[in-house]
Amino acid sequence: MLRTIIIDDESSGINALTFLVAKYTHELQIISTTTRPEEGARLINELRPDVVFLDISMPGLDGFEMLDKL
């Protein structure tokens, strides 16, 4: 099973993706979600997930900036 984190500034996006993952795959385990990009970067470093679903357009720190920092 692949450990997964979802990072999206809109909780509706997290909820929709969580629903789709649960409905269509048993290969992914969602270990954490957040609507705050800065927390997302910390979670990636601490939890070391196999897969990250990352929103590109977020206030403060967009997805590409986060990838550069990691």
MOPAC internal coordinates of N, CA, C and O (Angstrom, degrees):
PM7 1SCF
backbone

  N    0.0000 0     0.00 0     0.00 0    0    0    0
  C    1.4538 1     0.00 0     0.00 0    1    0    0
  C    1.5282 1   108.50 1     0.00 0    2    1    0
  O    1.2310 1   120.99 1   -43.92 1    3    2    1
  N    1.3224 1   115.71 1   136.08 1    3    2    1
  C    1.4562 1   121.79 1   179.40 1    5    3    2
  C    1.5209 1   110.10 1   -92.23 1    6    5    3
  O    1.2310 1   121.30 1   -49.91 1    7    6    5
  N    1.3272 1   115.13 1   130.09 1    7    6    5
  C    1.4689 1   121.62 1   178.97 1    9    7    6
  C    1.5205 1   108.96 1   -83.35 1   10    9    7
  O    1.2310 1   120.77 1   -46.59 1   11   10    9
  N    1.3427 1   116.13 1   133.41 1   11   10    9
  C    1.4619 1   122.07 1  -168.95 1   13   11   10
  C    1.5253 1   111.84 1  -130.89 1   14   13   11
  O    1.2310 1   121.13 1   -35.74 1   15   14   13
  N    1.3250 1   115.44 1   144.26 1   15   14   13
  C    1.4704 1   123.01 1   172.24 1   17   15   14
  C    1.5224 1   107.71 1  -123.04 1   18   17   15
  O    1.2310 1   120.82 1   -39.60 1   19   18   17
  N    1.3377 1   116.04 1   140.40 1   19   18   17
  C    1.4606 1   121.45 1   176.10 1   21   19   18
  C    1.5265 1   107.99 1  -115.42 1   22   21   19
  O    1.2310 1   121.09 1   -53.71 1   23   22   21
  N    1.3485 1   115.53 1   126.29 1   23   22   21
  C    1.4694 1   121.36 1   179.23 1   25   23   22
  C    1.5301 1   107.64 1  -123.93 1   26   25   23
  O    1.2310 1   120.75 1   -64.35 1   27   26   25
  N    1.3266 1   116.17 1   115.65 1   27   26   25
  C    1.4649 1   122.02 1  -178.79 1   29   27   26
  C    1.5233 1   107.36 1  -153.74 1   30   29   27
  O    1.2310 1   120.09 1   -45.72 1   31   30   29
  N    1.3227 1   117.44 1   134.28 1   31   30   29
  C    1.4610 1   119.77 1  -178.45 1   33   31   30
  C    1.5271 1   112.82 1   -72.73 1   34   33   31
  O    1.2310 1   119.98 1   170.18 1   35   34   33
  N    1.3120 1   117.64 1    -9.82 1   35   34   33
  C    1.4679 1   121.27 1   177.86 1   37   35   34
  C    1.5281 1   109.38 1  -111.37 1   38   37   35
  O    1.2310 1   120.65 1   -58.78 1   39   38   37
  N    1.3198 1   116.36 1   121.22 1   39   38   37
  C    1.4667 1   120.05 1  -178.87 1   41   39   38
  C    1.5230 1   111.89 1   -62.86 1   42   41   39
  O    1.2310 1   120.26 1   152.11 1   43   42   41
  N    1.3302 1   117.11 1   -27.89 1   43   42   41
  C    1.4672 1   119.11 1   177.67 1   45   43   42
  C    1.5314 1   110.87 1   -65.36 1   46   45   43
  O    1.2310 1   120.08 1   146.41 1   47   46   45
  N    1.3145 1   117.45 1   -33.59 1   47   46   45
  C    1.4572 1   121.22 1   176.15 1   49   47   46
  C    1.5243 1   111.55 1   -67.01 1   50   49   47
  O    1.2310 1   120.93 1   138.28 1   51   50   49
  N    1.3289 1   115.83 1   -41.72 1   51   50   49
  C    1.4700 1   120.61 1   176.92 1   53   51   50
  C    1.5209 1   109.73 1   -62.70 1   54   53   51
  O    1.2310 1   120.54 1   134.00 1   55   54   53
  N    1.3292 1   116.58 1   -46.00 1   55   54   53
  C    1.4671 1   120.55 1  -178.93 1   57   55   54
  C    1.5284 1   111.62 1   -61.78 1   58   57   55
  O    1.2310 1   120.27 1   136.72 1   59   58   57
  N    1.3229 1   117.08 1   -43.28 1   59   58   57
  C    1.4589 1   120.62 1  -179.31 1   61   59   58
  C    1.5263 1   111.12 1   -64.74 1   62   61   59
  O    1.2310 1   120.39 1   135.49 1   63   62   61
  N    1.3257 1   116.85 1   -44.51 1   63   62   61
  C    1.4600 1   119.84 1  -179.70 1   65   63   62
  C    1.5237 1   111.53 1   -68.02 1   66   65   63
  O    1.2310 1   120.26 1   142.02 1   67   66   65
  N    1.3111 1   117.12 1   -37.98 1   67   66   65
  C    1.4705 1   121.09 1   176.52 1   69   67   66
  C    1.5267 1   110.03 1   -60.14 1   70   69   67
  O    1.2310 1   120.44 1   136.20 1   71   70   69
  N    1.3222 1   116.76 1   -43.80 1   71   70   69
  C    1.4604 1   121.52 1   178.13 1   73   71   70
  C    1.5275 1   111.11 1   -61.14 1   74   73   71
  O    1.2310 1   120.61 1   132.96 1   75   74   73
  N    1.3298 1   116.44 1   -47.04 1   75   74   73
  C    1.4599 1   120.64 1  -178.00 1   77   75   74
  C    1.5288 1   112.25 1   -65.33 1   78   77   75
  O    1.2310 1   120.53 1   139.21 1   79   78   77
  N    1.3082 1   116.59 1   -40.79 1   79   78   77
  C    1.4672 1   119.94 1   177.78 1   81   79   78
  C    1.5204 1   110.07 1   -61.81 1   82   81   79
  O    1.2310 1   120.29 1   134.31 1   83   82   81
  N    1.3237 1   117.04 1   -45.69 1   83   82   81
  C    1.4668 1   120.61 1  -179.53 1   85   83   82
  C    1.5269 1   111.67 1   -64.93 1   86   85   83
  O    1.2310 1   120.28 1   143.38 1   87   86   85
  N    1.3226 1   117.06 1   -36.62 1   87   86   85
  C    1.4565 1   120.83 1  -176.85 1   89   87   86
  C    1.5272 1   113.03 1   -75.18 1   90   89   87
  O    1.2310 1   120.25 1   140.96 1   91   90   89
  N    1.3296 1   117.14 1   -39.04 1   91   90   89
  C    1.4593 1   119.98 1  -169.43 1   93   91   90
  C    1.5252 1   116.40 1  -107.72 1   94   93   91
  O    1.2310 1   119.53 1   171.68 1   95   94   93
  N    1.3042 1   118.51 1    -8.32 1   95   94   93
  C    1.4660 1   118.28 1   179.37 1   97   95   94
  C    1.5121 1   111.30 1  -147.48 1   98   97   95
  O    1.2310 1   121.61 1   -34.61 1   99   98   97
  N    1.3129 1   114.52 1   145.39 1   99   98   97
  C    1.4625 1   121.10 1   173.33 1  101   99   98
  C    1.5210 1   109.49 1  -112.96 1  102  101   99
  O    1.2310 1   121.29 1  -169.89 1  103  102  101
  N    1.3313 1   115.14 1    10.11 1  103  102  101
  C    1.4649 1   121.90 1  -178.07 1  105  103  102
  C    1.5268 1   112.36 1   -88.02 1  106  105  103
  O    1.2310 1   120.26 1   164.06 1  107  106  105
  N    1.3333 1   117.10 1   -15.94 1  107  106  105
  C    1.4632 1   121.51 1  -175.71 1  109  107  106
  C    1.5251 1   110.84 1  -112.80 1  110  109  107
  O    1.2310 1   121.45 1   -44.63 1  111  110  109
  N    1.3096 1   114.83 1   135.37 1  111  110  109
  C    1.4670 1   121.73 1   173.71 1  113  111  110
  C    1.5272 1   107.27 1  -115.56 1  114  113  111
  O    1.2310 1   119.96 1   -64.55 1  115  114  113
  N    1.3180 1   117.69 1   115.45 1  115  114  113
  C    1.4643 1   121.13 1   178.93 1  117  115  114
  C    1.5252 1   107.86 1   -78.33 1  118  117  115
  O    1.2310 1   121.05 1   -66.86 1  119  118  117
  N    1.3299 1   115.59 1   113.14 1  119  118  117
  C    1.4660 1   120.33 1  -176.82 1  121  119  118
  C    1.5203 1   112.80 1   -96.26 1  122  121  119
  O    1.2310 1   120.49 1   162.51 1  123  122  121
  N    1.3375 1   116.68 1   -17.49 1  123  122  121
  C    1.4573 1   119.41 1   178.37 1  125  123  122
  C    1.5272 1   109.86 1  -167.52 1  126  125  123
  O    1.2310 1   121.19 1   -26.39 1  127  126  125
  N    1.3357 1   115.32 1   153.61 1  127  126  125
  C    1.4634 1   122.17 1   172.77 1  129  127  126
  C    1.5218 1   107.60 1  -138.74 1  130  129  127
  O    1.2310 1   120.81 1   -24.13 1  131  130  129
  N    1.3204 1   116.06 1   155.87 1  131  130  129
  C    1.4561 1   120.17 1   174.67 1  133  131  130
  C    1.5251 1   109.94 1  -156.97 1  134  133  131
  O    1.2310 1   121.52 1   -27.89 1  135  134  133
  N    1.3352 1   114.69 1   152.11 1  135  134  133
  C    1.4604 1   121.10 1   174.22 1  137  135  134
  C    1.5231 1   110.88 1  -101.66 1  138  137  135
  O    1.2310 1   120.19 1  -179.12 1  139  138  137
  N    1.3226 1   117.24 1     0.88 1  139  138  137
  C    1.4703 1   121.27 1  -178.02 1  141  139  138
  C    1.5306 1   110.02 1  -110.95 1  142  141  139
  O    1.2310 1   120.16 1   -64.26 1  143  142  141
  N    1.3321 1   117.30 1   115.74 1  143  142  141
  C    1.4637 1   120.80 1  -176.45 1  145  143  142
  C    1.5328 1   113.74 1   -56.65 1  146  145  143
  O    1.2310 1   120.18 1   139.23 1  147  146  145
  N    1.3236 1   117.27 1   -40.77 1  147  146  145
  C    1.4643 1   119.88 1  -178.86 1  149  147  146
  C    1.5303 1   110.81 1   -63.15 1  150  149  147
  O    1.2310 1   120.51 1   140.22 1  151  150  149
  N    1.3255 1   116.63 1   -39.78 1  151  150  149
  C    1.4541 1   120.69 1   176.33 1  153  151  150
  C    1.5225 1   110.44 1   -66.58 1  154  153  151
  O    1.2310 1   120.46 1   143.96 1  155  154  153
  N    1.3262 1   116.73 1   -36.04 1  155  154  153
  C    1.4571 1   120.93 1   177.88 1  157  155  154
  C    1.5169 1   112.16 1   -59.11 1  158  157  155
  O    1.2310 1   120.42 1   136.18 1  159  158  157
  N    1.3290 1   116.80 1   -43.82 1  159  158  157
  C    1.4663 1   120.62 1   178.26 1  161  159  158
  C    1.5248 1   110.42 1   -61.95 1  162  161  159
  O    1.2310 1   120.31 1   138.68 1  163  162  161
  N    1.3205 1   117.02 1   -41.32 1  163  162  161
  C    1.4688 1   120.93 1   178.56 1  165  163  162
  C    1.5292 1   110.57 1   -64.50 1  166  165  163
  O    1.2310 1   120.47 1   136.54 1  167  166  165
  N    1.3320 1   116.71 1   -43.46 1  167  166  165
  C    1.4609 1   120.62 1  -179.81 1  169  167  166
  C    1.5344 1   111.82 1   -62.74 1  170  169  167
  O    1.2310 1   120.71 1   139.93 1  171  170  169
  N    1.3258 1   116.25 1   -40.07 1  171  170  169
  C    1.4651 1   119.53 1   178.22 1  173  171  170
  C    1.5238 1   110.25 1   -61.22 1  174  173  171
  O    1.2310 1   120.68 1   134.67 1  175  174  173
  N    1.3284 1   116.31 1   -45.33 1  175  174  173
  C    1.4660 1   119.96 1   179.73 1  177  175  174
  C    1.5208 1   112.67 1   -65.87 1  178  177  175
  O    1.2310 1   120.10 1   141.62 1  179  178  177
  N    1.3131 1   117.41 1   -38.38 1  179  178  177
  C    1.4711 1   120.96 1  -177.25 1  181  179  178
  C    1.5215 1   113.06 1   -79.68 1  182  181  179
  O    1.2310 1   119.89 1   135.90 1  183  182  181
  N    1.3268 1   117.81 1   -44.10 1  183  182  181
  C    1.4610 1   121.62 1  -172.35 1  185  183  182
  C    1.5299 1   113.63 1   -92.06 1  186  185  183
  O    1.2310 1   120.16 1   160.67 1  187  186  185
  N    1.3354 1   117.31 1   -19.33 1  187  186  185
  C    1.4659 1   122.45 1   177.72 1  189  187  186
  C    1.5360 1   112.46 1    50.21 1  190  189  187
  O    1.2310 1   120.12 1  -120.00 1  191  190  189
  N    1.3432 1   117.37 1    60.00 1  191  190  189
  C    1.4596 1   120.31 1  -177.79 1  193  191  190
  C    1.5285 1   111.79 1   -69.13 1  194  193  191
  O    1.2310 1   121.13 1   -17.70 1  195  194  193
  N    1.3170 1   115.44 1   162.30 1  195  194  193
  C    1.4609 1   121.63 1   175.36 1  197  195  194
  C    1.5288 1   111.21 1   -81.67 1  198  197  195
  O    1.2310 1   120.87 1   147.26 1  199  198  197
  N    1.3452 1   115.95 1   -32.74 1  199  198  197
  C    1.4706 1   122.52 1  -176.56 1  201  199  198
  C    1.5267 1   108.21 1  -134.83 1  202  201  199
  O    1.2310 1   120.88 1   -41.17 1  203  202  201
  N    1.3396 1   115.92 1   138.83 1  203  202  201
  C    1.4650 1   121.37 1   174.39 1  205  203  202
  C    1.5236 1   108.25 1  -126.55 1  206  205  203
  O    1.2310 1   120.73 1   -55.12 1  207  206  205
  N    1.3255 1   116.21 1   124.88 1  207  206  205
  C    1.4590 1   121.73 1   169.82 1  209  207  206
  C    1.5225 1   105.53 1   -94.83 1  210  209  207
  O    1.2310 1   120.66 1   -65.32 1  211  210  209
  N    1.3322 1   116.34 1   114.68 1  211  210  209
  C    1.4600 1   121.66 1  -170.32 1  213  211  210
  C    1.5198 1   110.22 1  -125.74 1  214  213  211
  O    1.2310 1   121.15 1   -58.89 1  215  214  213
  N    1.3304 1   115.41 1   121.11 1  215  214  213
  C    1.4642 1   121.18 1   175.16 1  217  215  214
  C    1.5293 1   108.02 1   -67.68 1  218  217  215
  O    1.2310 1   120.60 1   -40.61 1  219  218  217
  N    1.3066 1   116.45 1   139.39 1  219  218  217
  C    1.4565 1   120.52 1  -179.18 1  221  219  218
  C    1.5251 1   111.36 1   -81.77 1  222  221  219
  O    1.2310 1   120.18 1   135.97 1  223  222  221
  N    1.3095 1   117.25 1   -44.03 1  223  222  221
  C    1.4601 1   121.99 1  -174.86 1  225  223  222
  C    1.5287 1   110.44 1   -99.77 1  226  225  223
  O    1.2310 1   121.24 1   -79.38 1  227  226  225
  N    1.3411 1   115.23 1   100.62 1  227  226  225
  C    1.4655 1   120.99 1   177.97 1  229  227  226
  C    1.5205 1   108.45 1  -136.22 1  230  229  227
  O    1.2310 1   120.28 1   -31.42 1  231  230  229
  N    1.3276 1   117.07 1   148.58 1  231  230  229
  C    1.4606 1   119.55 1   179.83 1  233  231  230
  C    1.5283 1   111.42 1   -71.69 1  234  233  231
  O    1.2310 1   121.20 1   -35.38 1  235  234  233
  N    1.3154 1   115.31 1   144.62 1  235  234  233
  C    1.4633 1   120.59 1   176.10 1  237  235  234
  C    1.5084 1   113.70 1    86.22 1  238  237  235
  O    1.2310 1   120.14 1   124.62 1  239  238  237
  N    1.3008 1   117.33 1   -55.38 1  239  238  237
  C    1.4615 1   122.21 1  -177.57 1  241  239  238
  C    1.5276 1   107.03 1  -143.92 1  242  241  239
  O    1.2310 1   120.24 1   -74.93 1  243  242  241
  N    1.3499 1   117.14 1   105.07 1  243  242  241
  C    1.4597 1   117.41 1  -178.18 1  245  243  242
  C    1.5239 1   110.37 1   -81.39 1  246  245  243
  O    1.2310 1   120.77 1    -8.75 1  247  246  245
  N    1.3141 1   116.14 1   171.25 1  247  246  245
  C    1.4556 1   121.51 1  -174.47 1  249  247  246
  C    1.5211 1   114.07 1   -57.69 1  250  249  247
  O    1.2310 1   120.03 1   140.38 1  251  250  249
  N    1.3433 1   117.55 1   -39.62 1  251  250  249
  C    1.4480 1   120.69 1  -179.99 1  253  251  250
  C    1.5289 1   111.41 1   -68.97 1  254  253  251
  O    1.2310 1   120.19 1   140.36 1  255  254  253
  N    1.3215 1   117.24 1   -39.64 1  255  254  253
  C    1.4684 1   120.66 1   176.82 1  257  255  254
  C    1.5216 1   110.48 1   -63.09 1  258  257  255
  O    1.2310 1   120.65 1   140.25 1  259  258  257
  N    1.3334 1   116.36 1   -39.75 1  259  258  257
  C    1.4545 1   120.23 1   178.73 1  261  259  258
  C    1.5331 1   110.07 1   -62.53 1  262  261  259
  O    1.2310 1   120.43 1   135.55 1  263  262  261
  N    1.3099 1   116.78 1   -44.45 1  263  262  261
  C    1.4696 1   119.85 1   178.99 1  265  263  262
  C    1.5224 1   111.39 1   -61.26 1  266  265  263
  O    1.2310 1   120.16 1   140.55 1  267  266  265
  N    1.3238 1   117.31 1   -39.45 1  267  266  265
  C    1.4694 1   120.76 1   177.60 1  269  267  266
  C    1.5356 1   111.07 1   -61.42 1  270  269  267
  O    1.2310 1   120.44 1   139.89 1  271  270  269
  N    1.3349 1   116.76 1   -40.11 1  271  270  269
  C    1.4716 1   120.92 1  -179.48 1  273  271  270
  C    1.5206 1   111.90 1   -68.85 1  274  273  271
  O    1.2310 1   120.65 1   148.91 1  275  274  273
  N    1.3253 1   116.36 1   -31.09 1  275  274  273
  C    1.4633 1   119.71 1  -177.76 1  277  275  274
  C    1.5085 1   110.10 1   -78.41 1  278  277  275
  O    1.2310 1   120.10 1   180.00 1  279  278  277

